[in-house]
Amino acid sequence: MLTFHLDESSGVPAYLQLVQQVTYALRLGLLQVGDQLPSVREVVAALVINPNTVLKAYRELERMGLVASRQGRGTFVARTPGGAPPGELPALRQDLLRWLERAGEAGLDADGVLALFMSTFREAQDRGRATA
């Protein structure tokens, strides 16, 4: 089952962090169609947040068509957002890990890595080599 976490220093609203974590888990194959998300009560207890925050996240995921609520039973994954097939992800992950190691050896800290990655990603998008 998915375990949520919040980064209070990120500046991203809590409900959007929950939405992002579900969509990332779906893209990475950690959640599959039919899997049940943690109940609102479980998330509230684990993160000590307002139930309305969790409900807002789940409603947004439902609006996106990724989950469906079943009255009295919970919230379940309805579809995945697409992307690379899960079988491709391990090789891509290994390539990325090697790149991160090289970046660290070159002296980049976390902010430098993010800046380089995002500028390169945007350049690739501009050239039509990456998806939005």
N, C-alpha and C positions, 0 to 999 in steps of 0.2 A: 504494500500500500504506500502511496505517496505521502511523504512527510514534508510539510511546508516549513519555511523559515522566512523571517523578515529581516531586512536591513534598514534600520531606522535612519541611518545616515545617508541613504541613497538619494533621498529626495523624491523617490517614486512612491505614489500613494500605495498603501498596504493592499488594497483590493487589486490594483494592477500588478503588484508583485505576485499575488496568488494566481492571477490569470496567466502571467508570463511563465510561472513555474509549471502550470498544467500544460501550456502549449509546448514548452521545451520538453517536458516528459513525453508528450505525444510524438514530437518530432524525433526524439531519440529512441523511441520504441519502448520506453519504460512503462507507458500506459498503452493499453490496447482497447479496441472497441469492445464494449461490454464490461470493462473494469469499473468498479465503483470508487468514486472519490470519497475521502473522509467526510463524515457527517459534519454539519455546521457545528454541532456541539463539541465534537472531537477537536476541530480546528480552533475553536474559541478557547477550549481548555488548554491546548498545547501552546498557543501563541499569546494568550491573555489579551484578546482583542474583542471589539464589539461584534456581536453576531451579525449586525447589519453590514459590516465590512465583508464578511464571508458571503453573505447572501448576495451582495452587490457583485462580487467576483463570480459567483456561480451563475447569476443572471446574465452577466456579460458573456460568459462561456456558452450559455444556452443561446443567447442572441447570435453568437458566432456560429451556432450549429454544431459545436463540438461536444456538448453534453446535453443530456435530457434528464429532467427531474421526473421521478415516479413517486406519486403521492404515497407517503407512508413507507417508502422503501429506500429512498435516497437519490443520489445524483450519479448517473452513469455516463461513461464515454459513449458518444453516438457515432463519431467519425474522427478521423485524423486530419490534420491540416495539410497533409501532403509533404512533399520534399523528397530527399534521397531515401531509397529503400533502407531499412535498418541494417541489411547485410553489408551495405557500403560504408556504414558509419565507423566500424572498427579501424579500417585502413585510413580513413580520413582523420580519425582521432590520433592515430599513431603519427601521421605526417604533421599534424598540428603540435603534438607533444615534442617532436624533434625540432620544429621551428621555435617553439617556446624555449626549449633548452638552448638553442643557438642565440636567441635574443637575450637570454639571461647571461650567457657567456660573453656577449658583446657589451654587457653593462646596462641593459635596459631594465628599469624597474617596472612595476605593474602599470603605472600611468604611461610610461613610455611605450610599453607593449600595446596598450589599448589605443594610444594615439596613432602608432604606426599601423596597427591592424585596421582601425576605422578609416584612416586616410587612404590606405590601399584598397579597402573594400569599396569606398566611395568612387575611387578612380576606376575600379573594375566595373562598377555599376554604370558609370558614365560611358565606358567603352562597350557596354553590353555584354560583359563577361561574367556578371554576377546578377543574381536575382534580388529583388527588393525585399 
